[in-house]
Amino acid sequence: MNPAPRILIIRLSAIGDVVMASGLLPALRQLHPQAHIAWLVEPAAAPLLAHNPRLDEVIVWQRGAWQALWREKRYAELWRRLREFRRELRTRRFDLVLDTQGLLKSGLWSWLSGAPRRITLEGREGSHRLATERLRPPPGQDLPGSRRIGSEYRYLARHLGAPDEAFRLDLAVGAAPREAAQAALREAGVQGDYAVLCPFTTRPQKHWFEDRWAELAQRLAQRGLQPVLLGGPADQEAAQRIVAQAPGLASLVGRLKLDASVAAIESARLLVGVDTGLTHMGSALRIPTVALFGSTCPYDNGDSPRTAVMYEALPCSPCRRRPTCGGRFDCMRLHTVDRVLAQAQRQLEVTAA
C-alpha cells in the first residue's frame, strides 16, 4: 500500500457501534499519517463523525430516501441514484475498504467502491463473497473478562498492523454543539455539577426500571449532582413518567441533536446508563461511567478505570433478543439503587487517566 492510501470505513449504523468503531481512526492515523480517510454512514449517526479532525470525509448514504423510492415503486429513480452513488464512490479511488458492519448492505457498498482490497469483519448474509478478505475475531475474545469495548474493531486494527494502544475510542466535540448543549442545560435550570442518566433503548429487556431511575436521580441530587435525563424524541413519554416521580430531575430528552448530546456528556461529572449508544459515549469520552447490562453484555471492560460495567451472569444470560423470564427481567432487577449508587461513588473517585 502506498504511503498515503485512500481508506474507506463502512459502518452505516447503529449509533453505539459507530462510537465503538471510532477507535479505528487514531489507529489508522498512526499507521498512515498522510492517508485520506473517509467514512460511509447513514444520516442518524453522521453527527458523531462530523467534527472529527482525524477524518477527512463523511459520506452519507440517504437510506431512508432510497427506501421511500422503493415503497413508491419509483424504480427508475432508485436505479439512477444507485448508479450515481456508485460513480461517486469510484471517483474517490479508494485503495482499502473496511466493511466493519459485515452485512449485505455494507458489503455491497464495499464491492461497488471498486477498491482492490476490501476487508469484511465477520461477513454475514453472504457479504464475505463481495470482499477480498474475511476477518473473524477468534472465539476467545468472547470470554468473560476479555471483552474490551469495541473488541472486534480492535482486532481489525491489529490485523492491519496498528499497535493495540493506538486503538482508542475517538469522539470529537464541535464548538457549535457544545454551545447548544450548554444553552439547553442552562434553560433546564442545570447549574454546577450534573450527572447524565441514559435509561432508553429500543428493547425492553435492556431497560432498568423507571422507579429506580427516579430514586437514583433523587439520591444523586442529595449528593450535590443535578440529575439530567438524555434520550431521543421517541423517549419523551417514558421520560415524562420518570420526571413525574423525581422532583428536580431535568430532562433534555428529545431536545438535543446527537452531536450536542455528545457535548452534554463530555461536560458531565458522571453517566449512568443501560446498553445504549449514549452510555458508550461516556466510556469514549473518559468520564466516570456506570453501564448497567443484563440481556446483553457488549463488553465487560470499558478500556478505562473510569468505566464500570455492572452485569450479573445468570444461567439465562445473555438472552439478547429472546428473554425467557416472562418479562421479569431478573438480570436487571439485580441492579439495586444502592448498588448502582455505590458503584457511581467509586467511579467518581477514580482520577482521569
N, C-alpha and C positions, 0 to 999 in steps of 0.2 A: 504494500500500500504506500502511496506517495506521502511525503511529509505533511501535506495539507489536504487530507482527504475530505470528501463531502459525505457527511453521515446523516442518515435519517433515522430517528427514533419513532416507532409507531406504538403509541399507547393511546387509544381513542377514548377510553373511559375505564373505570369509573374514577370518581374524584380521589378516593383513598389510594387506588392503585397508581394514579398519576403522581401522587405525593411520594409513594414508596419507590417508584421508578425514577424519581428525580435525582437520586444519588448517582445515576449514570452520567449526569452532566459533569460534575467535578472529576469523575473517574476518566471520562473521555478527554476532558481538557488536559489532564495530567499526561495521558498517553499522546495526545495530538494537540499541542497548544494552538496551532495555526489552523486547525480544521474548521470547516463550515459545518455547523451542527444545526439541524432543523428537527422539528417535532411535529408529527401529524396527530391531530386530536379533534374530538368533537367539541361543539360550542360550549357545553356545560362546564368542561374542565379547562378550557383555554385560558381563563383569567389567572389560573395558577402559574402559567408559564410566561405570561405577557411581560412581566417586569424583570425577568432573569437575565442578567448581563452575560451569563455563560452560554446563552442560547442565541444563535444568530437569526433564527426564523421560526415562527409558529405558523403552521399551515393548518387551516381549519376546514374540516370536511363537514359540510352542512347536511348531515344525515337526515335530519327531520324534514328539510325541504325536499330531499330526494324521496323519502317515504310518502310525502304528500302527493308527489307526482305519480308515484306508483298507485296509490289509492284512487287518484283521479283518472287513472288509465291514460295518462299523458306520456306514453312510452317513447314517442319520438323525442320529446324534450328531455326526458330522462337519459336516453341514449346519447343525445348531444352533450349533456353535461358530463356524462361519464367519459366520453372521448376528450372533451376539453380538459377535464381534471387529469386524465392520464397524460395528456400532452404537457400540462404544467409540471407534473412530476418528472417527466422525462427530460424536459429542458433544463432541469436543475442538475442533471448528470451525477446522481449520487453514486459513490463508489461502494458504500456499505449501507445496508438497511437492517435495523434491529427490530424485528417484529416481537415486541415484548408481550403482546396480548395473546398471540398464538391461536387465534380464531380464524375462521374462514374469511371474515370481512377484513381483518387486518392483514392476513396473508395475501389476499387479493391485491390490496394496495401495494404491498411489498413487491409482488411479482410485476404489477403494472408499472412500477417505477423504472424497471429495466436495469436496476443495479446489478453488477456482475456478482456481488457477494450479498447474499440475503440469509440472515440467521433468524430462525424462529425459535422462540422459547416455548417448549412443550409441543407445539404443533398439533393442536386438537382440530377436530372437524375436517381432517384431511388437508389442513393448511400446510403441513410439512412438505407436501408434494409441490408446493409453489416456492419452496425455499431451496437454497443450495446447501444449507446446514441446518440440522435439527439439534437443539441443545436441551437436554433433560437433566435437571438437578438430581443428584443421587438421593436415594431414599433416606439416607442418614440425616439429611437436613430437616426432615420432618419429625425427628425425635424430640421429646420434651427437653428443654434446656439448650437446644441448639438452633432454635428458630429465631434468628435476629430479624428485625424489621426489614422487609424488602429482601429476604434471603435469596429468592430466585433471581432478582436483578443483580444482587451481589455476585452470584455465581456466574452470570453472564459477563460482568465486568472483569472477573478473574480470568474467564476464558479468553477475553480479548487482550489480556496481559497487564491489566491495571493492578497495582498493589491493593491489598484489602483495605488499608486505611484511606485510600483515595475515594472510596465509596462513602458518601455522607449525604443524607437527605438534604435537598437544596431548594428551599423556598425563598424567593426574594420578595420584599415588600416595596411597592411603589409609593412615591410621595403622595399622589392623589388619593389612593385607597387609604393610606394612613390618616390623612386629613379627614376623609369621610368617616372612618371608624371613630376618630376622636370626637367629631361633631355629634355622631349618633350616641356615643356614650354620655356626652355632656347633656344632650337633650333628654336622655333617660334618667338623668339625675345621678349618674355614677361619678363619684369623686374619690380620689385616692386609690388604694389597692383594691383590686377586684379579682374574683375567681370566675372563670368561664365554665359553665355546665353544658354538656353536649349530650342530651338524652335521646336524640331522634335518629332512627334508621328506617329502612323500608321493610324490615322483617320483625314481627312482634317478638319472636323468640330471642332477639338480640337486645331487647329493651330491659332496662331496670324499671322499677315500679314508681308511678307518679307520686304516691305519697312519700316514698323515700327520697325522691329528688326534692320535694318540698321541705322535708325535715332537714336534709343536708344543707339546703340553702339557708334555712334559719340558723342552723348551728354555725355555719361559716360566718354569717353576719355577726353572730355573737362574739366571734373571734376577730372581728375587725376586717373581714374580707367581704366586700359587696358582691353578692352573687349575681351573675349575668347569664341568662339563657341565650344560646345561639342555635340557629337552625334555619331551614329554608321556608319558603312560602307555604308549602304543604304541611308544615308542622305547627301552624299558628293555633289551630283548635286545641291540640294537645298542650301547647304552651300556655294557653289561657287557663286550662284546668289546673296546671301546676302553679301558676302565679296566684290563682284564687286561694290556694292553700298556704301560700308563703308571703305574707305581707313584707314589702321591701325588696322582693325579688324583681330585678329589672329584666325585661325581655327585649332582645333585639332580633327575635325570630322573624324572618321574612323581611327584615329592614335593611340588610346589608348585602351588597354584591359579594361574590365569592372572594375576590381579592381584598375587599375591605374586611371580611371575616378573618382572613389570614392576619391582617394588621391588628384586629382586635385581640386575637390570640397572642400575637407577638408581645403585646404590652401587658398581658395578664400575669398575675403572680402565681396562678395555679389553674390547671384544667383538670376536670373530671368528666369522663365521657365513656360511652359504650363503643362498640366496634363500628365506627363511622369515620368518614374522611376527616372531619374536624378534629377528632381525637388524635389521629395520626399526625396532624399538623402540629399539635403540641409537642410530640416527640421530635418532629423535624426542626422545630424552632428552639428546641432545647429548653423549654420552660418546664417547671415541675408539673408532671402529668400522672394521673391515675387512670388506667384503662381497665374497664370492667368488661370481662369477656365471659361467655358461657357456652352458647350453642356453637360459637366459632372461637377460634384462637389463632388469628393470622400470624402472630408472633408471640413469643414469651420473653423476648429480650428486646427492649426498645433502643438498644445501642447507646444508651446514656443512663448514668445513675440517676438522672432526674426523672426518668420514666419508670413507673412501677406497673406491672401487669398483675391484676387480680383475677385468678382463674382457678376453679375447683374442678379437677378432672373426675367427674362421676363416671360410673360404668357406661352410661349412655352418651358421654361426651367425646368429641363434639358431634352433635347431631346435624349441624349445619341447617339444611332446609327441611329436614324431616324429624321434627321433635316427636318424642314418644311419651311425653309426660302428661299428655292430656291438657295442655295449657297451663300447668302449674309453674313451669319454667324453674325447676328446682335449683339448677345451677346458678341462676341469677338471684334467687331468693337467699342463697348463702352469703351474698354480699350485704351484710347488715350496715346500717348507717354508722354504727360505732366503729366497725372495722374499716370502712371507707374513710371515715374522718381521721382515724388513727394513721392510716397509710398516707393520707394527704398531708398530715402534720410532718411525717417523716420526710416526705418529698420536699416540703418547704425548707427543711433544714439541710438539704443537700446543696452544696455550693456548685456554681456553674463550672463545667469542665473547660 
